[in-house]
Amino acid sequence: MINREFRFRDRTEAGRVLAGELDRYAGRDDVVLLALPRGGVPVAREVAKALGAPLDVFVVRKLGVPGHRELAMGAVASGGALVLDERLIRSLGITKAEIQETIAAEMRELERRERAYRDGRDLPELTGKTVILVDDGLATGSTMRAAALAVRRHHPARIVVAVPVAAAETCDEFRGEVDEIICAVTPRPFHAVGLWYDDFSQTSDEEVRELLAQAAERVEGTP
């Protein structure tokens, strides 16, 4: 683990740094990279290039607290996996109706993104594989937890969560939830993922599609 604090120039640089933490997975035919869109895709693209591994997306949507959308009370993921922060929900007095309304809205957006990014393609075969889940960072970890829960239903041999930057406490919590957690940088104080990037501009749907197409062409062109 890198013990120095610094800011990544952008997600591309972050992906190259993260790839160095994952070099033991290079050249293996049992490895599949799944990026959490949108910000995780440019990070994972660099990792996929370095490892020579196939890349796809695994769609996860944060469930924002009503009136405070940036505060996550949970997440939903491809396949219908649901993670809720019951303690936060109780402390804020969020009703079941509000939760269900938020879930319904985010499921609609999740399905839209599935159509936009996958273009009818099925999820890669994950049974018996080493699945590396990649995002641009971990704050509370709720979206990544939903992703890991959903991927577990596909019976992979191993689930690895890998991010360039994370809150140290969140990184530690994942050690008991997945087979391996890799957080390249765990700065203190953490505050937010975006603070550790010079360029943390939003990744567009078009960029996601383009990066996935490039990754597919690279894999198909590999002898």
C-alpha positions, -999 to +999 in steps of 0.1 A: +000+000+000+012+035-008+017+055+024+022+089+009-006+114+004-010+131-030-036+140-056-040+121-088-039+142-119-070+124-133-087+090-134-063+078-161-033+084-138-052+068-109-058+037-130-021+034-138-012+036-102-039+011-092-027-013-120+007-014-102-010-027-071-027-055-092+002-067-113+000-103-098-032-107-117-017-099-151-019-124-180-044-146-163-074-160-182-096-163-151-097-126-144-126-103-152-126-065-145-160-049-137-160-011-135-186+008-116-199+035-140-194+061-146-162+072-128-148+038-124-146+031-161-116+053-171-098+039-140-105+003-149-096+009-185-060+015-175-060-015-152-074-037-180-048-026-204-020-033-179-034-068-169-045-079-203-079-086-189-114-081-203-134-051-191-171-046-186-194-025-164-214-034-134-241-008-128-248+004-093-269+033-082-266+052-049-298+057-030-297+093-019-314+106+012-345+125+002-336+162+002-299+154+005-291+134-025-254+133-020-258+114+013-262+077+007-287+057+026-279+026+005-275+014-031-290-009-057-270-030-083-274-050-114-294-082-106-315-064-080-291-065-051-300-039-024-279-025+005-295-002+031-279+018+059-305+009+085-288+030+112-288+061+091-324+055+080-335+052+116-316+083+127-330+105+100-366+091+103-368+081+066-401+064+059-406+032+040-426+051+014-396+074+008-372+045+006-394+026-019-399+058-040-361+063-041-354+027-050-380+028-079-364+059-093-329+046-091-339+012-106-353+031-136-320+049-141-300+016-135-320-001-162-315+029-186-277+027-180-277-011-185-293-005-219-270+024-228-237+007-218-244-030-225-262-025-258-280-058-254-248-077-244-250-102-215-229-098-184-196-118-189-195-152-173-184-148-137-188-183-123-154-196-111-137-163-121-116-138-102-137-107-104-120-074-098-145-046-090-130-011-097-142+024-089-125+058-087-127+058-049-145+046-017-162+070+007-190+052+026-186+022+003-224+016+000-224+013-038-194-010-038-211-032-012-242-035-034-219-045-063-200-071-043-233-086-030-247-088-065-215-103-080-214-129-052-247-143-066-228-153-097-205-177-077-171-162-086-140-179-072-128-147-058-140-111-054-114-083-053-123-047-047-097-022-060-097+016-058-071+043-061-082+062-030-104+054+000-113+064+035-091+042+057-121+031+078-141+020+048-111+001+033-107-018+066-145-026+068-143-043+034-116-068+046-144-089+061-168-085+032-147-095+001-118-118-006-093-090-011-095-052-008-069-029-024-069+008-016-038+023-032-040+055-011-058+060+022-052+097+031-062+112+065-083+132+068-103+118+038-135+139+035-144+130-002-131+111-032-130+141-055-106+160-032-078+136-043-081+144-080-070+175-098-095+166-125-126+149-112-150+160-139-180+138-146-175+109-170-203+110-197-223+080-210-206+085-244-172+082-228-182+051-210-194+035-243-163+046-261-139+032-234-158-001-233-156-004-271-119+003-270-114-023-244-134-049-264-113-042-295-081-046-276-092-080-262-104-092-295-072-082-312-050-100-287-035-132-301 
